[in-house]
Amino acid sequence: MSLTLLKTELKSNVKMLLIFMALITLYGTVITLMFDPDIGQGMNELAKSMPELFAAFGMKDPGSTMLDFLINYLYGFILILIPFVFSILLSYTLVARYMDQGSMAYLLNTKYGRKAILQTQIVVFVLEHLILMTYTTALLLFCSTILMQESLDFWRFLYLNIGLFCLHIFLGSLCFFSACVFNEIRYSIGCGAGIGFLFLLIQMLSDVNEDFNFLNYLTPLRLFSPERIVEYEGTGFIGVLILFVVGFGFLMLGKICFSKRDLPL
């Protein structure tokens, strides 16, 4: 692993990381400050009037606690979509950009080989996601307990965000893998991003109508179940563990494929 490249990549991606932190701050703060147990019944009535729309974005039941509210309005769609877009752009900057601009030759002209370079990029990839998820956890804890002065079970919430991190390692690994395999930018970014968005679309369709429930078996996103995680159900933890293992496998497979492929240098 190249420490010089590691520092350079972390520094060069600071601006992008801050932009996505700002997006999460905007949505996370606004939605958290909307919590009011007294309006729960009103939200239920609104959801009944537009069940398909609410279900499509994972908003089925606002619940009566802050944790239930956050799961319903943030962890069903927003905190899946925003970090996934971050993963797409990060995969481009770490791998596909060098191929697209023809600057990979400069990296390979150092004392580090392909495996060392990709190992460094994988470490940056994981660290960037860890930073984003840690910030998300701290932000929502601050908004809930300090600004709203609502009780929030710390350990349940922590496990929930660990599960979210595992989900994004999986989704991001699809983008990283395709960036390692393909030369053309439309494939290196389009394939991984397209598959991830397809999984999101399938999940949305399966939530809209019971006739589409069979689609649950076609998307691995169902392995991330916030409700099961906060209830300490074994299937909830097993699901996110599978996502993490598969995601890590795709990262390693991407490194192997990149090391053996012919590069257009």
RODO-2510 file (C-alpha; in nm, 4 decimals, decimal comma):
residues 265
     n   res          X          Y          Z
     1     m     0,0000     0,0000     0,0000
     2     s     0,1197     0,3510    -0,0851
     3     l     0,0883     0,5952     0,2051
     4     t     0,1657     0,8844    -0,0283
     5     l    -0,1208     0,7893    -0,2592
     6     l    -0,3464     0,7311     0,0419
     7     k    -0,2865     1,0839     0,1735
     8     t    -0,3251     1,2340    -0,1736
     9     e    -0,6577     1,0602    -0,2386
    10     l    -0,8006     1,1487     0,1020
    11     k    -0,7034     1,5118     0,0507
    12     s    -0,8339     1,5326    -0,3066
    13     n    -1,1737     1,3901    -0,2079
    14     v    -1,2331     1,6223     0,0871
    15     k    -1,4448     1,8665    -0,1136
    16     m    -1,6728     1,5931    -0,2476
    17     l    -1,7060     1,4398     0,0982
    18     l    -1,8023     1,7776     0,2464
    19     i    -2,0679     1,8283    -0,0224
    20     f    -2,2358     1,4985     0,0648
    21     m    -2,2027     1,5707     0,4353
    22     a    -2,3849     1,8967     0,3685
    23     l    -2,6636     1,7125     0,1827
    24     i    -2,7055     1,4661     0,4673
    25     t    -2,6990     1,7545     0,7159
    26     l    -2,9760     1,9305     0,5250
    27     y    -3,2095     1,6344     0,4948
    28     g    -3,1189     1,4779     0,8281
    29     t    -3,1653     1,7968     1,0296
    30     v    -3,4890     1,9025     0,8620
    31     i    -3,6519     1,5617     0,8928
    32     t    -3,5372     1,5075     1,2518
    33     l    -3,6748     1,8469     1,3544
    34     m    -4,0087     1,7489     1,1993
    35     f    -4,0601     1,4790     1,4617
    36     d    -4,3638     1,5350     1,6805
    37     p    -4,5465     1,2402     1,8435
    38     d    -4,8673     1,4451     1,8453
    39     i    -4,8849     1,4630     1,4667
    40     g    -4,8258     1,0927     1,4156
    41     q    -5,1960     1,0301     1,3590
    42     g    -5,2098     1,3075     1,1011
    43     m    -4,9154     1,1585     0,9138
    44     n    -5,0875     0,8209     0,9177
    45     e    -5,3962     0,9737     0,7617
    46     l    -5,1853     1,1414     0,4956
    47     a    -5,0104     0,8122     0,4227
    48     k    -5,3489     0,6415     0,3842
    49     s    -5,4527     0,8999     0,1263
    50     m    -5,1368     0,8377    -0,0821
    51     p    -5,0243     0,4862     0,0144
    52     e    -4,8367     0,4121    -0,3096
    53     l    -4,6287     0,7301    -0,2898
    54     f    -4,5349     0,6825     0,0752
    55     a    -4,4604     0,3127     0,0265
    56     a    -4,2397     0,3776    -0,2767
    57     f    -4,0029     0,5848    -0,0623
    58     g    -4,0103     0,3459     0,2313
    59     m    -4,2422     0,5652     0,4388
    60     k    -4,5056     0,3310     0,5690
    61     d    -4,5449     0,4073     0,9389
    62     p    -4,4025     0,7181     1,1114
    63     g    -4,4110     0,5372     1,4452
    64     s    -4,4367     0,6917     1,7887
    65     t    -4,0673     0,7176     1,8832
    66     m    -3,7794     0,9148     1,7389
    67     l    -3,6025     0,5971     1,6287
    68     d    -3,9116     0,4704     1,4437
    69     f    -3,9517     0,8103     1,2804
    70     l    -3,5914     0,8214     1,1580
    71     i    -3,6091     0,4666     1,0247
    72     n    -3,9237     0,5486     0,8329
    73     y    -3,8234     0,8831     0,6817
    74     l    -3,4459     0,8515     0,6449
    75     y    -3,3344     0,4898     0,6371
    76     g    -3,5935     0,3755     0,3878
    77     f    -3,4707     0,5877     0,0962
    78     i    -3,2758     0,9107     0,1609
    79     l    -2,9821     0,7556     0,3485
    80     i    -2,9631     0,4865     0,0848
    81     l    -2,9734     0,7120    -0,2200
    82     i    -2,7393     0,9959    -0,1148
    83     p    -2,4453     0,7789    -0,0001
    84     f    -2,4916     0,5572    -0,3065
    85     v    -2,4441     0,8557    -0,5369
    86     f    -2,1328     0,9338    -0,3306
    87     s    -2,0101     0,5776    -0,3953
    88     i    -2,0570     0,6212    -0,7704
    89     l    -1,8521     0,9417    -0,7802
    90     l    -1,5899     0,8026    -0,5437
    91     s    -1,5394     0,4954    -0,7633
    92     y    -1,4879     0,7273    -1,0579
    93     t    -1,2270     0,9395    -0,8823
    94     l    -1,0370     0,6414    -0,7400
    95     v    -1,0199     0,4205    -1,0492
    96     a    -1,2175     0,5207    -1,3577
    97     r    -1,0808     0,8760    -1,3673
    98     y    -0,7237     0,7547    -1,4044
    99     m    -0,8277     0,5248    -1,6879
   100     d    -1,0375     0,7920    -1,8576
   101     q    -0,7644     1,0568    -1,8412
   102     g    -0,4852     0,8168    -1,9276
   103     s    -0,2955     0,8961    -1,6084
   104     m    -0,2871     0,5406    -1,4714
   105     a     0,0544     0,4999    -1,6378
   106     y     0,1997     0,7594    -1,3992
   107     l     0,0843     0,5603    -1,0971
   108     l     0,2158     0,2343    -1,2381
   109     n     0,5499     0,3988    -1,3137
   110     t     0,6233     0,4192    -0,9410
   111     k     0,7738     0,1458    -0,7263
   112     y     0,4239     0,0207    -0,6439
   113     g     0,2550    -0,2452    -0,8524
   114     r    -0,1091    -0,2749    -0,9551
   115     k    -0,2115    -0,4702    -0,6464
   116     a    -0,0542    -0,2168    -0,4102
   117     i    -0,2230     0,0729    -0,5897
   118     l    -0,5639    -0,0936    -0,5882
   119     q    -0,5178    -0,1954    -0,2246
   120     t    -0,4596     0,1709    -0,1425
   121     q    -0,7700     0,2775    -0,3362
   122     i    -0,9791     0,0164    -0,1558
   123     v    -0,8603     0,1471     0,1819
   124     v    -0,9526     0,5016     0,0754
   125     f    -1,2907     0,3750    -0,0471
   126     v    -1,3719     0,2096     0,2870
   127     l    -1,2376     0,5015     0,4945
   128     e    -1,4434     0,7582     0,3010
   129     h    -1,7610     0,5568     0,3593
   130     l    -1,6730     0,5074     0,7249
   131     i    -1,6255     0,8831     0,7690
   132     l    -1,9578     0,9589     0,5993
   133     m    -2,1489     0,7020     0,8064
   134     t    -1,9821     0,8157     1,1300
   135     y    -2,0787     1,1738     1,0550
   136     t    -2,4365     1,0687     0,9776
   137     t    -2,4605     0,8828     1,3088
   138     a    -2,3192     1,1760     1,5090
   139     l    -2,5401     1,4283     1,3299
   140     l    -2,8647     1,2425     1,3931
   141     l    -2,7690     1,1749     1,7538
   142     f    -2,7009     1,5452     1,8052
   143     c    -3,0251     1,6556     1,6386
   144     s    -3,2338     1,4003     1,8273
   145     t    -3,0918     1,4271     2,1781
   146     i    -2,9645     1,7864     2,1906
   147     l    -3,1900     1,9865     1,9588
   148     m    -3,5100     1,7844     2,0030
   149     q    -3,4292     1,6482     2,3495
   150     e    -3,5793     1,3133     2,2557
   151     s    -3,4531     0,9861     2,3972
   152     l    -3,2777     0,7654     2,1436
   153     d    -3,1549     0,4162     2,2280
   154     f    -2,7840     0,4589     2,1559
   155     w    -2,6938     0,0940     2,0954
   156     r    -2,9920     0,0213     1,8731
   157     f    -2,9124     0,3326     1,6741
   158     l    -2,5440     0,2406     1,6517
   159     y    -2,6215    -0,1089     1,5238
   160     l    -2,8603     0,0433     1,2724
   161     n    -2,5860     0,2642     1,1297
   162     i    -2,3355    -0,0205     1,1250
   163     g    -2,5903    -0,2044     0,9122
   164     l    -2,6223     0,1001     0,6869
   165     f    -2,2429     0,1052     0,6485
   166     c    -2,2468    -0,2620     0,5439
   167     l    -2,5190    -0,1869     0,2882
   168     h    -2,3141     0,0916     0,1298
   169     i    -1,9999    -0,1192     0,1201
   170     f    -2,2049    -0,3637    -0,0873
   171     l    -2,3617    -0,1024    -0,3170
   172     g    -2,0352     0,0869    -0,3543
   173     s    -1,8420    -0,2314    -0,4298
   174     l    -2,0569    -0,2835    -0,7401
   175     c    -1,9414     0,0544    -0,8721
   176     f    -1,5804    -0,0050    -0,7694
   177     f    -1,5764    -0,3495    -0,9320
   178     s    -1,7132    -0,2242    -1,2647
   179     a    -1,4597     0,0611    -1,2584
   180     c    -1,1813    -0,1989    -1,2234
   181     v    -1,3111    -0,4209    -1,5043
   182     f    -1,4103    -0,1837    -1,7865
   183     n    -1,2069     0,0711    -1,9813
   184     e    -1,4818     0,2891    -2,1264
   185     i    -1,6340     0,5337    -1,8811
   186     r    -1,9910     0,4534    -1,9855
   187     y    -1,9384     0,0939    -1,8764
   188     s    -1,7008     0,1430    -1,5845
   189     i    -1,9463     0,3762    -1,4119
   190     g    -2,2731     0,2896    -1,5850
   191     c    -2,2765    -0,0812    -1,5034
   192     g    -2,2241    -0,0559    -1,1289
   193     a    -2,4468     0,2499    -1,0923
   194     g    -2,7134     0,0975    -1,3153
   195     i    -2,7294    -0,2256    -1,1165
   196     g    -2,7506    -0,0339    -0,7883
   197     f    -3,0305     0,1908    -0,9133
   198     l    -3,2086    -0,1165    -1,0514
   199     f    -3,2039    -0,2709    -0,7036
   200     l    -3,3502     0,0523    -0,5625
   201     l    -3,6218     0,0598    -0,8276
   202     i    -3,7139    -0,3034    -0,7628
   203     q    -3,7419    -0,2337    -0,3901
   204     m    -3,9642     0,0688    -0,4547
   205     l    -4,1928    -0,1309    -0,6847
   206     s    -4,2216    -0,4168    -0,4375
   207     d    -4,3294    -0,1712    -0,1661
   208     v    -4,5904     0,0013    -0,3804
   209     n    -4,8164    -0,2957    -0,4470
   210     e    -4,8538    -0,6369    -0,2864
   211     d    -4,8758    -0,7868    -0,6360
   212     f    -4,5055    -0,7040    -0,6750
   213     n    -4,3952    -0,8686    -0,3510
   214     f    -4,2186    -1,1386    -0,5502
   215     l    -3,9659    -0,8717    -0,6498
   216     n    -3,8316    -0,8879    -0,2935
   217     y    -3,6424    -1,1978    -0,3996
   218     l    -3,4690    -1,0066    -0,6807
   219     t    -3,2985    -0,7358    -0,4762
   220     p    -3,0290    -0,7869    -0,2093
   221     l    -3,1348    -0,4561    -0,0510
   222     r    -3,3953    -0,6564     0,1405
   223     l    -3,1110    -0,7964     0,3468
   224     f    -3,0915    -0,4532     0,5092
   225     s    -3,3904    -0,4416     0,7430
   226     p    -3,3712    -0,1507     0,9915
   227     e    -3,6732    -0,2773     1,1822
   228     r    -3,5140    -0,6173     1,2454
   229     i    -3,1787    -0,4671     1,3390
   230     v    -3,3202    -0,2364     1,6081
   231     e    -3,5239    -0,5259     1,7448
   232     y    -3,2043    -0,7323     1,7727
   233     e    -3,3394    -1,0024     1,5442
   234     g    -3,0796    -1,2473     1,4215
   235     t    -3,1965    -1,2301     1,0601
   236     g    -3,1350    -0,8544     1,0596
   237     f    -2,7709    -0,8939     1,1633
   238     i    -2,7138    -1,1912     0,9332
   239     g    -2,8515    -0,9910     0,6408
   240     v    -2,6111    -0,6988     0,6766
   241     l    -2,3221    -0,9378     0,7441
   242     i    -2,3939    -1,1054     0,4111
   243     l    -2,3990    -0,7644     0,2412
   244     f    -2,0634    -0,6723     0,3925
   245     v    -1,8983    -1,0045     0,3026
   246     v    -2,0277    -0,9936    -0,0552
   247     g    -1,9250    -0,6279    -0,0872
   248     f    -1,5754    -0,7029     0,0428
   249     g    -1,5595    -0,9926    -0,2017
   250     f    -1,6408    -0,7610    -0,4934
   251     l    -1,3677    -0,5199    -0,3821
   252     m    -1,1110    -0,8010    -0,3734
   253     l    -1,2348    -0,9417    -0,7033
   254     g    -1,2028    -0,5957    -0,8576
   255     k    -0,8409    -0,5783    -0,7412
   256     i    -0,7661    -0,9195    -0,8920
   257     c    -0,9330    -0,8357    -1,2245
   258     f    -0,7506    -0,5028    -1,2437
   259     s    -0,4166    -0,6725    -1,1765
   260     k    -0,4635    -0,9214    -1,4623
   261     r    -0,6313    -0,7109    -1,7302
   262     d    -0,4738    -0,5297    -2,0226
   263     l    -0,4690    -0,1563    -1,9582
   264     p    -0,4959     0,1049    -2,2364
   265     l    -0,1979     0,3065    -2,1137
***
